[in-house]
């Protein structure tokens, strides 16, 4: 389960401990294939050294599961090093950071002290941090979010191919590249034509949440939003669809781009999504964690920034959905007049419903998870790729920052665009229909794609 247990305090305490342990094993397993040198190196100025992420996770847990709950600090002298707001990513390699051995020791010591405090924590109290285990859910999601950030760093590594944990040492995790027009193995799925749309009826729906005990402050409070009818794609935009835009010269045609988007495109000098490689006329591959493979035409496009997503949608005669439109298409059941926690209902994600938690180390072929469709019939709305929306990141009516304003409030405004839905690298505990992600419109290193919409 991804939220509080209904088995009473003992059941909730056991659930929290198990989820924290699983998150830690995921973090350490992700980095286990790397050398100590790779852990301390900054692989891109866009990202932190991986050992910074590890120690930052420890410091965050030290702050919230130890000190905030009355325990003695483990590493207060590290606070200034692992404050993400005080230290921009490009500057972090110059700090006197803990080495990988020190970072792992910090993680271990903090976790031991946090579990000691958990044994006596009053999880069913009215205390805002402890009630329903909120603070534990916050820290758990934070670690999984940093695991996704570390996966983005691993994708950017200029090094021989990264081998995911538990993969065979004698072969890459993906087939080697061959011409994009070559045959690909068939995979069982429900076929929906790329570009097929559904109509989402106009009228009010409930946006946000008051009921998910581990939801972040920016998801609250629940409030009624009245939308005009609109149409939205059943599937996220695929590599095949986006390739049409690339080969039609979409990156060279000013009319599809916003002013800011065109300035970015001209300055960056880019003409295709991140990680794509051109091999002569009509032949493309993609780099996935250092391995060259076919451009998977039936997967959702990823590593496109908001400007690229917006330009593609305009080229198709469409637009990006607002985040309210996205959430209604994903979560609202028009027949019952109720909101779902996930597109398919209220029960947790399974591999048959959504591609999450780096199970495939990439998006699944579109149509692979038909049982995960929303009430309107939209598929892959949770997992595979984050989906850019047209919305700026801002507060809901009645917003209250909790437990600290630096999580959401300091990012309000037009500088950040909202993404929805989670990616293949997102953990099940850190995604739901109300979850809001945000980033600068130039960001391409994240596992982000798009889905088009239009007025009805």
C-alpha positions in Angstrom: 0.0 0.0 0.0 1.2 3.6 -0.6 -0.7 5.3 2.1 -1.4 4.8 5.8 -2.3 1.3 7.0 -5.8 0.6 8.4 -4.5 -2.1 10.7 -4.0 0.3 13.6 -0.8 1.9 14.9 1.2 -1.3 14.9 0.3 -2.1 11.3 1.1 1.5 10.2 4.4 1.4 12.0 5.3 -1.9 10.3 4.2 -0.6 7.0 6.3 2.6 7.4 9.4 0.6 8.4 9.0 -1.8 5.4 8.6 1.1 2.9 11.6 3.0 4.3 13.7 -0.2 4.0 12.6 -0.8 0.4 13.4 2.8 -0.5 16.9 2.5 0.9 17.6 -0.8 -0.8 16.5 0.8 -4.1 18.8 3.8 -3.6 21.8 1.7 -2.8 21.1 -0.9 -5.5 20.9 1.8 -8.2 24.4 2.9 -7.4 26.0 -0.5 -6.6 27.2 -1.0 -10.2 29.3 2.2 -10.1 32.8 2.9 -9.1 33.7 5.2 -6.2 35.1 7.6 -8.9 31.7 7.7 -10.7 29.9 8.4 -7.5 32.0 11.6 -6.7 32.2 12.9 -10.3 29.8 15.5 -11.6 28.5 13.9 -14.8 26.6 17.0 -16.0 26.4 20.6 -14.6 22.6 20.0 -14.6 23.0 17.3 -11.9 24.6 16.7 -8.6 27.4 14.3 -7.9 25.7 11.0 -7.0 27.3 10.9 -3.6 25.7 14.4 -2.9 22.3 12.9 -3.5 23.0 10.0 -1.1 24.1 12.3 1.7 21.3 14.8 1.0 18.8 11.9 1.4 20.4 11.2 4.8 20.4 14.8 5.8 16.7 15.2 4.9 15.8 12.2 7.0 18.0 13.5 9.8 16.0 16.7 9.8 12.5 15.3 9.6 12.6 11.8 11.1 15.1 12.5 13.9 15.3 16.2 14.9 11.7 17.2 14.0 10.5 14.2 16.2 12.6 15.1 19.2 15.8 13.1 18.5 19.4 14.3 18.7 20.8 15.4 15.4 23.2 12.9 13.7 24.9 15.3 11.3 23.9 19.0 12.0 27.4 20.0 10.8 26.4 18.7 7.3 23.3 20.9 7.0 25.1 23.7 5.0 26.5 21.2 2.5 23.2 19.4 1.6 20.9 22.4 1.6 19.6 22.3 -2.0 18.6 26.0 -2.0 21.9 27.3 -0.7 24.0 25.2 -3.1 23.1 25.2 -6.8 23.9 21.9 -8.6 26.7 23.3 -10.7 28.6 24.4 -7.5 28.2 21.2 -5.4 31.4 19.5 -6.6 33.4 22.3 -5.1 32.0 21.6 -1.6 33.8 19.5 1.0 31.3 16.7 0.5 31.2 13.3 2.3 32.8 10.6 0.1 30.7 7.6 -0.8 31.8 5.7 2.3 31.0 8.6 4.6 27.6 9.1 2.8 26.6 5.5 3.3 27.7 5.7 7.0 25.6 8.8 7.4 22.6 7.0 5.9 23.1 4.0 8.1 23.4 6.0 11.4 20.4 8.3 10.6 18.2 5.3 9.7 19.0 3.5 12.9 18.1 6.5 15.0 14.9 7.1 12.9 13.7 3.6 13.4 14.3 3.9 17.2 12.1 6.9 17.3 9.5 5.2 15.1 9.0 2.5 17.7 7.4 5.1 20.0 5.9 7.5 17.5 2.2 8.3 18.1 1.1 7.8 14.5 -2.6 8.2 15.3 -2.2 11.4 17.2 -3.4 14.9 16.1 0.2 16.0 15.6 0.3 17.3 12.0 3.7 15.7 11.3 2.9 12.3 12.9 -0.8 11.9 12.2 -1.3 9.0 9.8 2.4 8.9 9.4 2.6 12.0 7.2 6.2 12.9 7.9 7.3 9.3 7.1 5.4 9.4 3.9 7.1 12.7 3.0 10.6 11.3 3.7 9.8 8.1 1.8 8.6 10.0 -1.3 11.6 12.3 -1.1 14.1 9.4 -1.2 12.2 7.8 -4.2 12.2 11.2 -6.0 16.0 11.4 -5.5 16.3 7.9 -6.9 14.6 9.2 -10.1 16.9 12.2 -10.1 19.9 9.8 -9.8 18.5 7.8 -12.8 18.5 11.0 -14.8 22.1 11.5 -13.8 23.0 7.9 -14.9 21.4 8.5 -18.2 23.6 11.6 -18.7 26.8 9.7 -17.8 29.5 9.9 -20.5 30.7 6.4 -19.8 30.3 2.8 -20.9 26.8 1.4 -20.6 25.3 1.4 -17.1 24.1 -2.1 -16.2 21.0 -2.0 -14.1 21.1 -3.9 -10.8 20.6 -7.7 -11.3 21.2 -7.6 -15.1 23.5 -10.1 -16.7 27.2 -9.1 -16.7 27.6 -10.6 -20.1 25.0 -8.6 -22.0 23.5 -5.1 -22.1 20.0 -4.6 -20.6 18.6 -3.8 -24.1 19.2 -5.2 -27.6 21.9 -3.5 -29.6 20.9 -0.9 -32.2 19.8 -1.8 -35.7 18.1 0.3 -38.3 14.8 1.8 -37.1 12.9 0.3 -40.0 14.0 -3.3 -39.0 11.6 -5.8 -37.5 10.9 -5.5 -33.8 9.6 -8.4 -31.7 5.8 -8.4 -31.2 4.5 -7.7 -27.8 1.0 -8.4 -26.5 -1.0 -5.2 -26.1 -4.3 -3.6 -26.9 -4.0 -1.6 -30.1 -5.1 2.0 -30.2 -4.1 4.2 -33.1 -1.6 6.9 -32.1 -3.5 10.2 -32.2 -6.9 8.7 -31.3 -8.8 11.1 -29.0 -11.6 10.8 -26.5 -14.1 13.5 -25.5 -14.1 14.7 -21.9 -17.4 16.2 -21.1 -17.6 19.8 -19.7 -18.7 20.6 -16.2 -17.3 20.5 -12.7 -15.0 18.0 -11.1 -13.1 17.7 -7.9 -9.4 18.7 -8.3 -6.7 18.0 -5.7 -7.2 16.0 -2.5 -8.1 16.3 1.1 -8.1 12.6 1.7 -4.7 11.2 0.7 -2.8 11.3 4.0 0.6 11.4 2.4 -0.2 14.0 -0.3 2.0 17.1 -0.5 0.8 20.6 0.3 0.6 21.6 -3.4 -2.0 18.9 -4.0 -4.3 20.4 -1.4 -7.0 21.5 -0.8 -9.5 19.7 -2.9 -11.6 22.2 -4.8 -14.2 22.2 -7.6 -13.1 23.2 -11.1 -15.5 23.7 -13.9 -14.1 23.0 -17.4 -15.3 23.4 -20.9 -15.5 20.1 -22.9 -12.3 19.1 -24.6 -10.6 16.3 -26.5 -7.5 14.6 -25.3 -5.3 11.8 -26.8 -5.9 8.3 -25.6 -2.1 7.7 -25.6 1.0 9.8 -25.0 2.8 11.0 -28.1 5.0 8.2 -29.4 8.5 8.3 -30.9 7.0 7.5 -34.2 4.7 10.5 -34.1 7.4 12.8 -32.9 9.7 11.6 -35.6 7.3 12.9 -38.2 7.6 16.3 -36.7 11.4 16.1 -36.7 11.6 14.8 -40.3 9.1 17.4 -41.5 11.5 20.1 -40.4 9.6 21.1 -37.3 12.7 22.3 -35.6 13.6 24.6 -38.4 10.1 26.2 -38.9 9.6 29.2 -36.7 5.8 29.2 -36.9 5.4 26.3 -34.5 7.4 27.8 -31.7 6.6 30.4 -29.0 9.0 33.3 -28.9 10.8 31.9 -25.8 10.8 28.5 -27.4 12.4 29.7 -30.6 15.0 31.6 -28.7 15.8 28.5 -26.7 15.9 26.3 -29.9 18.2 28.7 -31.7 20.5 29.1 -28.8 20.7 25.4 -28.0 21.1 24.4 -31.7 19.1 21.2 -31.2 16.9 19.5 -33.8 15.7 16.3 -32.1 14.9 15.0 -28.6 17.6 14.2 -26.1 19.3 10.8 -26.5 18.3 10.3 -30.1 21.0 9.6 -32.7 20.6 10.1 -36.5 22.2 7.4 -38.8 21.7 8.7 -42.3 18.4 9.3 -44.0 15.5 7.9 -42.0 17.5 5.8 -39.6 17.5 6.6 -35.9 18.7 5.1 -32.6 18.6 6.1 -29.0 21.1 6.0 -26.2 19.7 4.4 -23.1 22.1 4.4 -20.2 25.1 4.1 -22.5 23.7 1.4 -24.7 22.8 2.1 -28.3 19.5 0.6 -29.4 16.7 1.0 -31.9 14.6 4.1 -31.7 11.5 2.3 -30.2 8.8 3.8 -32.4 6.0 2.4 -30.3 7.2 3.9 -27.0 6.3 7.4 -25.6 8.8 10.0 -26.6 10.9 11.2 -23.7 13.6 13.8 -23.0 11.7 16.6 -24.7 11.4 20.0 -22.9 8.3 22.0 -22.6 9.2 24.2 -25.5 9.5 21.1 -27.7 6.3 19.6 -26.5 4.5 22.9 -27.1 5.9 23.2 -30.6 5.0 19.6 -31.5 1.4 20.1 -30.3 1.1 23.3 -32.4 2.4 21.4 -35.5 -0.3 18.8 -35.0 -2.9 21.5 -34.7 -3.4 20.7 -31.0 -2.2 22.1 -27.7 -1.0 20.8 -24.4 -3.7 20.1 -21.9 -4.0 22.3 -18.8 -3.2 20.4 -15.6 -6.9 20.6 -14.7 -7.8 19.0 -18.0 -5.2 16.3 -17.5 -6.4 15.5 -13.9 -10.0 15.3 -15.0 -9.2 13.0 -17.9 -7.1 10.9 -15.5 -9.1 10.8 -12.3 -12.8 11.7 -12.8 -15.4 9.0 -13.2 -18.3 10.8 -14.9 -20.7 7.8 -14.5 -20.4 7.7 -10.7 -19.5 11.4 -10.2 -16.5 10.4 -8.0 -12.7 11.0 -8.1 -10.3 8.1 -8.5 -6.9 8.0 -6.8 -5.4 6.4 -10.0 -6.8 6.3 -13.5 -8.1 2.7 -13.0 -9.5 3.2 -9.5 -8.3 3.3 -5.9 -6.2 0.2 -5.6 -2.4 0.4 -5.9 -0.4 0.3 -9.1 0.6 -3.2 -10.4 2.8 -4.0 -13.4 -0.3 -4.8 -15.4 -1.7 -1.3 -14.7 1.3 1.0 -14.9 5.0 1.0 -15.8 6.6 2.4 -12.7 9.7 1.9 -10.5 12.3 1.3 -13.2 10.9 -2.1 -13.9 11.8 -1.8 -17.6 14.3 1.1 -17.4 12.3 2.8 -20.1 8.8 3.4 -21.3 6.5 0.4 -22.2 5.1 0.1 -25.7 1.9 2.1 -25.9 -1.2 0.0 -25.4 0.7 -2.4 -23.0 -1.5 -1.5 -20.0 -5.1 -1.4 -21.2 -6.4 -2.3 -17.7 -4.8 0.9 -16.4 -7.1 3.2 -18.5 -9.0 6.0 -17.0 -12.8 6.2 -17.0 -12.6 8.2 -20.2 -10.4 5.6 -21.8 -7.0 7.4 -21.6 -4.1 5.0 -21.2 -0.6 5.3 -19.7 -1.6 8.4 -17.7 0.4 7.1 -14.7 3.9 5.8 -15.4 6.1 5.7 -18.6 6.7 9.5 -19.0 5.9 12.6 -17.2 3.5 14.7 -19.3 4.0 18.4 -19.8 0.9 20.5 -19.3 0.3 24.1 -20.4 -0.1 25.3 -16.8 2.3 27.4 -14.7 3.0 26.0 -11.2 0.8 27.8 -8.7 -1.2 27.3 -5.5 -4.7 26.0 -5.2 -7.3 28.3 -3.6 -6.8 28.0 0.2 -3.3 26.6 -0.1 -1.3 26.4 3.1 2.4 25.6 3.1 3.2 22.5 5.2 5.5 21.5 6.6 7.9 23.9 5.0 7.5 26.6 2.3 10.6 25.5 0.3 8.9 22.4 -1.0 6.3 24.2 -3.2 5.7 27.8 -2.4 9.1 29.2 -3.5 8.5 27.8 -7.0 5.2 29.4 -7.7 5.1 31.4 -11.0 5.6 31.3 -14.7 9.2 30.1 -14.5 8.0 26.6 -13.9 5.6 24.4 -15.9 3.6 21.6 -14.4 4.1 17.9 -15.3 1.7 15.1 -14.4 1.5 11.4 -14.3 5.0 10.0 -13.3 7.5 8.2 -15.4 8.8 4.6 -15.7 11.4 5.8 -13.1 8.8 7.0 -10.6 8.1 4.8 -7.6 4.5 3.8 -6.9 4.5 5.6 -3.6 5.4 8.9 -5.2 2.6 9.1 -7.9 -1.1 9.5 -8.0 -3.6 11.4 -10.1 -3.2 14.5 -7.9 0.6 14.5 -7.8 2.2 17.7 -9.2 5.7 17.9 -10.6 7.2 21.0 -12.0 10.4 22.1 -13.8 11.8 24.8 -16.0 10.5 24.7 -19.6 14.1 24.1 -20.9 14.6 20.8 -19.0 15.2 17.7 -21.1 17.1 15.4 -18.8 13.9 14.4 -17.0 11.9 11.5 -18.3 9.2 13.8 -19.8 7.0 13.6 -22.9 3.5 14.9 -23.7 -0.1 14.2 -24.7 -2.0 16.5 -26.9 -5.5 18.0 -26.4 -7.8 20.4 -28.2 -11.0 22.3 -27.6 -14.1 20.2 -28.3 
